[in-house]
Amino acid sequence: MIEGISHLTFIVENLERASKFFRIIFGAEEIYSSGDKTFSLTREKFFLVGGQWIAIMEGESLSNRTYNHVAFKISDADFEVYHSRVMELGLDFRPPRPRVEGEGRSLYFYDFDNHLFELHTGTLAERLERYSE
């Protein structure tokens, strides 16, 4: 039986640059660094973001940008704080998709390796309620 998501892994070209991204944008806590050791495929680091285990491993950046993404929940009151963090790193924003009122706000942005992230203020329950109207 599935108990939940164990971890998310992102392949990144530069571990230190990606570490800065996760620390500044998400307030990630670094909990492990392999250093020069390779227990998995390549050097790696582990972080906690909102209690979720995030792994980054050295490798080639994604060559294409797509809409595949990971979304993290934020409060509406913190929306501008996160917008400023993304701006601070000079990351590329993706224009938000069209929305109906009541489904929350989102920031879409790419990291240095072309992964798309979303910071979203809404919940599944709010979206389902709005869509049922």
JORA-V941763 format. One line per field, one symbol per residue. burial: I if it has 16 or more other C-alpha atoms within 10 Angstrom, else O. A space follows every 50 residues. Layout:
# JORA-V941763
burial->???
This chain:
# JORA-V941763
burial->OOOOOOOOOIIIIIIOOIIOIIOOIIOIIIOOOOOOOOOOOOIIIIIIIO OOIIIIIIIOOOOOOOOOOOOOOIOOOOIOOIIOOIOOOOOOIOOOOOOO OOIIIIIIIIIIIIIIIIIIIIOOOOOOOOOOO
